[in-house]
Structure formats: C-alpha cells, structure tokens
Amino acid sequence: MPKTSKAQLSFTDATPPGKRAFLVDGSALAYRSHFAFIHNPLTNSRGQNTSAIFGFVRALLKLIDDEHPDYLAVIFDTPEPTFRHKTYAEYKATRQKMPDDLVDQLPKIREFCEALGAKVVEVPGFEADDVMGTLAKQSVKQQINAYLVTGDKDFMQLVDENIFIYHTGKGDKVEMLDRAGVKEKIGLPPNRVIDFLALMGDASDNVPGVPKIGEKTALELLLQYDTVENLLAKAEQIKRANIRQSLQANRDVALLSKKLVTIETNVPLPIKLDDFAFRGMNATAAAALCREFEFNSLVPRFTQTSAETAKGKYELLDTPARVKWLAQQLAQIDCFAFDTETTAEDPLRAELVGMSFSWEEGTGYYIPVAPKGAQTFSLRTVEEKNFPDFFLQTGQDNTNFSLKKLFAPLLEDPRRPKCGQNAKYDMLVMSRYGVKMAGVVFDTMIASYLLNPTSRQHNLDALAMEHFNYKKIPTSDLIGKGKAQITMRDVPVETVARYACEDADFTWRLRNHFLPKLQEAGVNELFEKVEMPLVAVLADVEKTGVKLDLLFLQKMSTELEATLGTLMADIYQLAGKEFNLNSPKQLEKILFDDLKLKSSRRTKTGRSTDADVLEKLSQKHELPKKLLEYRELSKLKSTYVDSLPTLVNPYTKRVHTSYNQAIAVTGRLSSSDPNLQNIPIRTEIGRQIRRAFVPGEKGWKLLDADYSQIELRIVAHLSKDAALIEAFRNDEDIHTSTAARVFNVDPHEMTPDIRRRAKEINFGIIYGMGAYGLSQRLGISPEEAQNFITNYYAQYPGVNAFMMGTIADAHKKGYVTTMLNRRRILPDINSDNRRASEFAERTAINTPIQGTAADLIKIAMINIHRRLQKENLRSRMILQVHDELVFEAPEEELATLSTLVREEMSQAIKLDVPIKVDVGVGENWLEAH
C-alpha cells in the first residue's frame, strides 16, 4: 500500500517519504460532529442523542481508509485546570459549558476509538493541543512524519518539514497545510504564528491580545518587526498613534497572550511511541458498538461477509473474436449490467474509453475503445443521424473493427433488459455516438435511493461497502486528483479493465440484492413505472439543453455592474467611509460601533450581520436595506448572469443542466451544473434572468406549463375536506375562499393584505408551521397566529383530521408514504428530544403532500415524452422546475402541444378535485410564464 496521502497539499507537490503518525484533535472533532447535526440530531430508538458518536466514527473511519496510518492517536482535553489557567485565571472563561448531550457521548466515543485501533491519550493539566504537539515532536525525532488532524489555526505554529496540518472541510474535502501553505494562508511562516496569534488574541479562548490590533494590522507589524518582543522594543517607531499607544499600554498583555497561545511540546506523556502504532481494528468490538447505537449502515463495515470472496474473474477482451463471443452471449441472456469508462465527468463532453458487462456474480468483461475521438452531437446531427463510429482497441494495432455495429442493436433493443449504476450517464455518453439505449430497467443508484432516501451515499463505492463489505478500487487510484489528474485514456488498459469489470460486477450484484428488497418495501411499482421510465426522459431533456440569449445576459451584466457601483457609493456615503462590503467584521463595526445600531444576535465570532439581522435593522436605518439589495444583486450577477454564459457547451451552443434523481428525500428532482431550479421568480431581477432562456430554432417559441396550487389540491384530496374540495371544484380562488372563511370577510370586500395572510396560512399549514412560525411570517403575535390556525381548522376540519391522523400513523409506523407509496423513514418521530420529534412531525405532514406532487409531475413527464415520440412531434421538453415544465416548439405545433401537455399533466394522477394547469407561450421563458 503506498504511503502517500490522498489529501491534497495546499501549495506544494509532494510529502516526504517514511512512516506517518496521525494525531487527531478528539475534543474538537467531537464538538464538530455534535454541532453538524444540531438542527436535526440523530437519535436511536431509546431516544439517545448519537450525533457526535456517529459523526466522529465516520470521520475516523474515513481517515483510516484514506490514509492507512502507521500510528494513530486521538487526544482529548481533560476537565482539570491547565497551566494556562494558573497563569491567567480568565483563560477560556467565556466558553460555554459543553452541552449535556455531548458530555454523555464522550465515553462511548473513547470506546469506539479503541475499537477502531486508535490510541486514546489524555494528560491531566494539559490541553489536547499540548499533548498533540509533544507527540508530533517525539514522532519526528523517530523519523516519523506527523499529521495533526485539526482545523485549529493555533497548530500552524508547529508546522515544519515533517509536521503537517490535515483538515477535513465541507463535503469531506481534505486540505493539508505544509510550511508554504501556512504562509499562503496567513502571510507568515509557521515560526511567526505564535506572535501573530498573540497580537490578535483569541475570543474563543479568551486570550486578550493587544487592543486595536486585528489580523491585517498584526500581519503588517510582524512583516516589519518579526516578533512581539522586537515590536514592543521598537513601539515608539510605529507611525499610527492608536497602534503605538495600544502596544505601549499593553506590553504585559502582549507577552501574556504569547505565552497563552504557545503550544507546549514537552508534556510528560504516559505512553511511548510504540503504544499508538496502528495495528488494525477490532471488528467484533466495533460491530457490537454499532449495533448498540443502531448505526445499521456501519455494521457491514465490520462484519466479515464477502470482503475476500468478492474478488471476481475479470477479462479484458481486445480481439475481434473475443468481442464477437461476448456479443453472442449477451444476445442469449435475460439481462446484463452495462457500464462505460470515459474521459470526463460531463457525459456530453466525454469520449468513450471502454465498455464493461456482467451477468453473473464475480465475472466481468471489458472492451477497450480505440481513441478515434467522438464528434459531439448537436441538434442538427441528431436530426441527420450523423454520428461517429467507435472501434475496438486491440492488444497490438488498433483495427477498424466496429463495436457500434456489433453492440448498438443490443443496447437499443427495448426487449433486452439492462441494468446500470447511474445509467443516465451511460445513456448520454452512448447518445453521442448515435446509440439510443433502450430497455434500461434497473438502476442500482435509484433502487438504493428509493429504499433509503435519507442517505446521501448512493454511489457504487459506498453501496459495495455498505451491502457487501467490499472496498472497490477508488477512481482516484487510477486517475489521481487535482492538477495532476489524468483521464482514463491515459491509464494502462489492463488497469482500467480490472476497475471497469469490478464496476459492472458490483452493479449486477447490487441489482440482485435490491430486487427482493424493493418488493419487501412495497416500492417496486414506483420503481418500475415511475423512476426507471423517467431515466430516459431526463436523459433526453439533458441532451437537448436550453438556448441562451448571450447578448441579453451581457447587457444585463453591464447594467447590474453599474447598479452595484451606485449602491456601493450609496452605502459608503451612509457609512461615512469606505469599507469591504464582504467583510463581516468590518460591517459589524460600521453597524454597531459607528452607526450605534442595536445588535440582536451574537455568534462565536462576534455580532451577527446575516440576512435576518440586516432585515430587522433595515427598519431603523437605510444602510442595511441598501446592503441587502447589494448582496442580492451581486449574488444573482455572479451565480447566473455572469456564470451561465461560461457553461454553454461549445458544440451544442446550449446549457445542459443535470437532473438529480437520487438526492431530495421528498422525491423531487433537483438540478445542478447549473442549478436552473433556483432562479428566483418573486424578484424583478430574477424574472429578468428568465428572459435569457429562448428557443433554439428560428420560428420556434417556448411553452410553459405550470401546475396551479397543486399541493393544496393534493391536501384537499388526501384530507377529503368537503369545504376545500368544494372550493376547488367551483374553481374558486382558494386564498380568497380561505380568507372569507377564516377572517369572515365578504369575497367582494377582500383586500390584497387579507388575501396574502390567507395565502400564508394555506401554505404554512401544509408545511406544518406552528403559531410562532406563522406569527413571524405575518408580523403578528403568536397568540393571534394561534387564533388564525384554530379558526382555519374549524373551517377545514378534514384537514386537521388528516394531519393529526398522519402524525399518529407516523408515530406508530416510523415512516410516511405518498399516494404512490414513496416512503420516508422518520427516525426521530419518537425521540425524547422534543425539538427533533416536532421536526419529524412537521416532516410527516409535508412529505405525503410534496412527495405526491413530485410523483405527479414525474408521471406527466413520462407520458408527455412518450406522446411526443409517438405522434412524431418536433417539440422538445427542455426544463423541469418543481411544478413547472418548459418546452420549445415550432409555431405550427403550439396548439397541439398545448392540448397534449395540459391533458397529460392534469390526468397524471386522479384526484378528487380538478388539476389545473396554466399554459403560456412566449419568445422567452419570462414571456411564456
């Protein structure tokens, strides 16, 4: 096993060779794991909070899997006072007490560490920082490189040629800091970090620092004077009077602060280096702990199932004879797994490197494709059927042996079932070569998602580990990461063959594993009739893409730049000086020190300046209002106006978003690269962005079809409430109707404000909003809001009965379902933690409603797509945005398309109330909506 890190060095290219010791800041990791789930804590069936344990174990396992440490220790703080407390009684005095939920989990975290093979180290009277520093220095003396697993900036002072900081950030992205990395990050080398921290102080540890000196000033001073001592000795030379005076008045404070931030590296340790050598995990103990805390997804990680037996018989087929043999086999079997290897993650820019197949557990066959190059499709070539061929790459000379002629008939035959993992990707790749795959009846990613929609891991590597305890070959082992990353085309064909066969083999194994589970869970019909047919629809929508008016976006960008400049000038004038609008610290000072506005909320780093705070302050001063406007325009400009043109495919001249079918727990689709579902519609600037979306052909128009109040109609159906059903059957304005009933107002005397309040109540109720939430939305007291809710339920008793019944059912079963039996597990529904349980109850109410709406539009998409093909229409579906579908169509097809779309959307699922669809046509998306 190579001893190089899988983490990415921040600013250098190599780590030194030799053995490696990983020293984990256990206290910090426990805190981080606890607060990662603070808004949705994990609890087991006994109501115990297990968030910190689960997060900690996952992080430690990832470290072990990724880095294969030679030495591994986890270091914790102890409750006893340290030498710093004796030096400065106020040290850490402002820190909040550790949450009781976290205190209760620490003993089990220590147990898990030992089970996972990590030595737990604690030294009374010393902080974890000091113990880690001492262990690091002692490791280096034994020619062992030390990696400090922490996000604490204090540790930068220890970094040298053999000591590194190893930090896991958001999305499990790992950053490793060496000496150059530290200097790049703070502007100073590691040996000046102590001085840097001493001048700035540390609010979290209550280290005072020198007043009036922040990060920027500290850097400037140390670049000139090098150390705190030298700076103090030459303080009279400093030109800025306030800084000079502060240093002269706080000499002792500066020296004290330096002592407090200095990590002690000579702690008397109770262990020797050999005591924390990593000798592997105690799988039996780890599995028992996982079962105790109901970490069911982790149990297979420690059970000796098929880790050894999973290795398969894989073959590289690089002769025409062997390839023909494979084609003959595929033509005779009932179903097979298919996978592609390519040169890129974007399927519409990727070239085919090879294809792999499997139809028996433990077998796989790989066919390498010659590097002839693929002509990227355009809509014109779609119509002309002008696609490139692809040929076999042989062991000696590449031939003109056409793989397309041999395999296209198999892949395009709807009567020959196929399975895949994220099959939409493979379908899009093959479409570039004119192969329109059909008969894809099973996608292991989607099966996993339907069985466990709350999981975020449905990739093949995670599924192989979870269900077979098998660690697949990571893609990064073949192509690397970052700037040094290569493509599969550059990897030796034998290596790619092993990797590709493994993919096909485990796709086939997972298919067989999931088949009975889908049946047992009662979601097989949803899988077969909705989710799997949708794969081909989404592939076509993604392949088609959408045209942008680039000149309009360019003009819009210029206008926004001017508007932002004006807003910036206005903000500076209101502040009385210029400052960095993107700096929370500088803004905090402007708002609360200079303008004397009252701070409503504090964070760990100071007084909050987030959007909610600025919204409230806007009622008292113009600057926060202007700043909110600046932030909104700036975000829209960077996220959409300036970003969208860069995402246009150079071959198709269109933007091709990717629709994610296995992410949202409610069943809704999401989109990414770019996310076209988050373009705001309620603001004028957001609406203007939609003007940039235009038809891709001359003489064509956009047609927009949008469900009207679909979630409220689903509520009427599910609740069987007579009043709600009557209102929809009479085609009444539901918000006006609600206002008339709840507020006892004649519909003819309805004001916009009263209707708005009724709208907030209608939608608030279906999202499980309580009196407090509604009061915040309406700007009224919680008591008044509760009266509105009580009156609402009195007018719509069926809705109240439906919600109470749904909650009771969820408590009993532990899950809720949509009309089509889409299931969502609610692990916290019976939790002793009141906040977690109440959140689960709100989720129980909303999921059947939002999930059914998601199922409804998916069925509509499938049926519309089928009819467009059956009726030989040129019209194309180009966007799906929640309850809205967008098409481009030649003018002569608009009437037909409008009727077709309205029919299929309104008849996708039969409800007790009419399903209303609003259809519009225009030269762009805004006009059509």
ABEGO torsion letter per residue (X at the ends): XBABBABBBAABABBBBEBBBBBBBAAAAAAAAAAAAAABBBBBAAGBBAAAAAAAAAAAAAAAAAAGBABBBBBBBBABBBAAAAABAABGAABBBBBAAAAAAAAAAAAAAAAAGBBBBBBBGBBAAAAAAAAAAAAAAAGBBBBBBBABAAAAAABBAABBBBBBBBGGBBBBBBAAAAAAAAGBBAAAAAAAAAAAEBAAAGBAEBBGBBAAAAAAAAAAAGBAAAAAAAAAABABAAAAAAAAAAAAAAAAAAAAABBBAABBBABBAAAABBAEBBAAAAAAAAAAAGBAAAAAAABBBAAAAABBBBBBBABAAAAAAAAAAAAABABBBBBBBBABABAAABBBABBBBBABBGBBBBBBBBBAEBBBBBAAAAAAGBBBBBBBBBABBBBABBAAAAAAAAAABAABBBBBBGAAAAAAAAAAAGBBBBGBABBAAAAAAAABAABABABAAAAAAAAAGBBBBBAAAAAEBEAABBBAAABBAAAAAAAAAAAAAAAAAAAAAAAAAAAAAGAAAAAAAAAAAAAAAAAAAAAAEBBBBAAAAAAAAAAAAAAAAAAAAAAAAAAGBBBBAABAAAAAAAAAAAAGBBBABBBAAEBBABAAAAAAAAAABAAAAAAAAAAAAAAAAAAAAAAAAAABBAAAGBBBBBBBAAABAAGBBBBBOBBAAABBAABAAAAAAAAABBBABBGBBBBBBBBBGAAAAAAAAAAGBAAAAAAAAAGBBAAAAAAAAAAGBBAAABBAAAAAAAAAAAAAAAAGBBAAAAAAAAGBBAAAAAAAAAAAAAABAAAAAAAAAAAAAAAAAGBBBBAAGBBBBBAAAABABAAAAAAAAAAAAAAAAAAAAAAAAAAAAAAAAAAAAAAGBABBBABBBGABBBBBBBAAAAAAAAAAAAAAAAAABBBABBBBBBBBBBABAAAAX
